[in-house]
C-alpha cells in the first residue's frame, strides 16, 4: 500500500543525481590515486588517503542529510495539501466523511497524499512541482517576513488544490479512488492505532 510519491521523487532527483555522481567520482579518484601511486608509502602518504576519504564521506553525509530533511519537508507539504483538499472534498462528497479520521493520522494521510500525487497526469505533476519549487525559492529569501511566508504558502496550497480539483472534474473515478484509499488507510493505520490506545 505504501508507494513512493512521484512528485517528491521528481523534486529530490537532482540532489540524488549529484550525490551519486559525486560519490562515483570520488571513489574513482581515490581508486585511481591508490593504484597509480608508485612512490614508497611514508607515514604521511598513508594518512593522506583516509583523511581525504573522510572529508568526502563527511561531505556526502551532509548532502544526504539535506536530502533527507527535504524529503521530510516535502512529505509534510504533500500531506498538508491533501488534508486541505480532502476537507473541501468532504463538503461536496459527504460519503467521504466516514473516513475523516484519516486526516488526523500522519501515516494514513501520507498514504492518501501519495495516491493523490501519483494519480495526477505527468503534466499536472509538473505544474505542482513548479508551484512547490517557486514557493521554496521565494520563502528562502531572508528578507521575507513570516507573515509573507504564510501568505505565499496558502497561495501555493490553493493553486495545487485547484490543479487536483481540475483533475477530479476530468477523471470522475478519482473521487472513488480517494474513497477507496481513505478506507484502506483507515483500516491499515487508524484502526490499529485506536486498538493500541485502548
C-alpha positions as a printed Julia matrix, in Angstrom:
198×3 Matrix{Float64}:
   0.0    0.0     0.0
   2.85   2.38    0.75
   4.06   3.69   -2.57
   6.53   6.43   -3.33
   5.2    9.89   -4.09
   6.22  10.62   -7.71
   6.21  14.4    -7.25
   8.54  14.19   -4.25
  10.83  11.87   -6.21
  10.97  14.37   -9.07
  11.8   17.12   -6.59
  14.63  15.15   -4.95
  16.01  13.62   -8.15
  18.54  16.4    -8.97
  20.07  16.17   -5.48
  20.2   12.38   -5.62
  21.96  12.55   -9.0
  24.53  14.99   -7.62
  25.23  12.67   -4.65
  25.56   9.64   -6.94
  27.89  11.39   -9.38
  29.98  12.88   -6.57
  30.3    9.54   -4.79
  31.24   7.71   -8.0
  33.77  10.38   -8.98
  35.41  10.44   -5.56
  35.57   6.66   -5.3
  37.07   6.5    -8.78
  39.57   9.23   -7.94
  40.68   7.52   -4.74
  40.88   4.18   -6.5
  42.97   5.7    -9.28
  45.23   7.5    -6.79
  45.77   4.31   -4.81
  46.69   2.22   -7.87
  48.92   4.77   -9.62
  50.95   5.9    -6.62
  54.38   4.33   -7.27
  56.17   6.22   -4.53
  57.07   4.26   -1.44
  54.48   4.78    1.29
  55.59   7.01    4.07
  53.63   7.73    7.2
  52.45  10.98    5.58
  51.17   9.25    2.39
  49.33   6.55    4.38
  47.37   9.09    6.4
  46.54  11.35    3.4
  44.13   8.94    1.71
  42.0    8.19    4.8
  41.76  11.91    5.7
  40.67  12.74    2.14
  38.22   9.86    2.19
  36.79  11.09    5.5
  36.35  14.6     4.11
  34.5   13.23    1.08
  32.35  10.94    3.24
  31.53  13.84    5.55
  30.53  15.96    2.52
  28.33  13.18    1.11
  26.71  12.59    4.51
  25.99  16.32    4.76
  24.3   16.3     1.33
  22.34  13.15    2.25
  21.14  14.85    5.47
  19.94  17.82    3.42
  18.11  15.45    1.05
  16.52  13.59    3.98
  15.38  16.88    5.52
  13.98  17.98    2.15
  12.18  14.63    1.8
  10.53  15.06    5.21
   9.54  18.65    4.39
   8.09  17.53    1.04
   6.08  14.75    2.73
   4.69  17.23    5.25
   3.81  19.72    2.48
   2.06  17.0     0.43
   0.11  15.87    3.49
  -0.99  19.44    4.25
  -2.2   19.93    0.67
  -4.05  16.59    0.83
  -5.66  17.49    4.17
  -6.91  20.85    2.84
  -8.15  19.25   -0.38
  -9.93  16.45    1.5
 -11.62  18.87    3.9
 -13.06  20.72    0.9
 -13.96  17.46   -0.84
 -15.84  16.19    2.22
 -18.18  19.19    1.88
 -19.01  18.18   -1.71
 -18.93  14.39   -1.15
 -20.33  13.63    2.33
 -19.74   9.87    1.88
 -16.01  10.52    2.39
 -16.72  11.99    5.85
 -16.97   8.39    7.1
 -13.16   8.22    6.88
 -12.42  11.7     8.24
 -10.25  10.16   10.97
  -7.6    9.62    8.27
  -6.97  13.39    8.33
  -5.61  13.13   11.87
  -3.23  10.2    11.31
   0.13  11.08    9.72
   0.75   7.7     8.08
  -2.79   7.43    6.75
  -2.73  10.98    5.41
   0.66  10.4     3.78
  -0.77   7.33    2.06
  -3.72   9.33    0.67
  -1.42  12.23   -0.32
   0.77   9.78   -2.25
  -2.27   8.35   -4.04
  -3.45  11.85   -5.0
   0.0   12.88   -6.25
   0.52   9.69   -8.22
  -2.95   9.9    -9.8
  -2.19  13.26  -11.4
  -1.13  13.25  -15.04
   2.58  13.97  -15.68
   1.76  17.49  -16.9
  -0.23  18.16  -13.71
   2.62  16.77  -11.6
   5.0   19.17  -13.37
   2.69  22.09  -12.57
   2.56  21.06   -8.9
   6.33  20.69   -8.83
   6.76  24.14  -10.38
   4.48  25.72   -7.74
   6.35  23.94   -4.92
   9.76  24.97   -6.3
   8.61  28.59   -6.69
   7.36  28.57   -3.11
  10.68  27.18   -1.91
  12.64  29.76   -3.91
  10.55  32.67   -2.61
  10.47  31.56    1.03
  14.24  31.03    1.18
  14.68  34.77    0.78
  15.97  36.04    4.13
  14.29  39.44    3.69
  10.82  37.88    3.65
   8.69  38.13    6.81
   6.94  35.23    8.49
   3.56  36.66    7.52
   4.64  36.82    3.85
   5.79  33.18    4.03
   2.39  32.15    5.39
   0.63  34.07    2.61
   2.84  32.5    -0.09
   2.28  29.02    1.37
  -1.51  29.48    1.44
  -1.41  30.69   -2.16
   0.63  27.62   -3.19
  -1.83  25.32   -1.38
  -4.8   26.86   -3.19
  -3.06  26.68   -6.6
  -2.23  22.99   -6.1
  -5.73  22.22   -4.81
  -7.1   23.89   -7.95
  -4.99  21.51  -10.09
  -6.28  18.5    -8.11
  -9.89  19.68   -8.48
  -9.38  20.14  -12.24
  -8.08  16.56  -12.34
 -11.16  15.37  -10.42
 -13.54  17.02  -12.92
 -11.77  15.41  -15.88
 -11.5   11.99  -14.16
 -14.81  11.17  -12.42
 -13.39   7.96  -10.88
 -10.8   10.0    -8.98
 -13.16  10.64   -6.04
 -13.97   6.91   -5.88
 -10.23   6.16   -5.78
  -9.82   8.65   -2.93
 -12.72   6.98   -1.08
 -11.12   3.54   -1.51
  -7.67   4.8    -0.47
  -9.08   6.5     2.62
 -10.94   3.29    3.54
  -7.71   1.26    3.21
  -5.72   3.88    5.1
  -8.22   3.86    7.96
  -8.12   0.05    8.14
  -4.32  -0.07    7.89
  -3.22   2.9    10.01
  -6.06   4.43   12.05
  -7.84   1.36   13.45
  -4.66  -0.41   14.69
  -3.63   2.83   16.39
  -7.0    3.11   18.12
  -6.75  -0.52   19.31
  -3.33   0.14   20.86
  -4.53   3.22   22.73
  -7.48   1.49   24.44
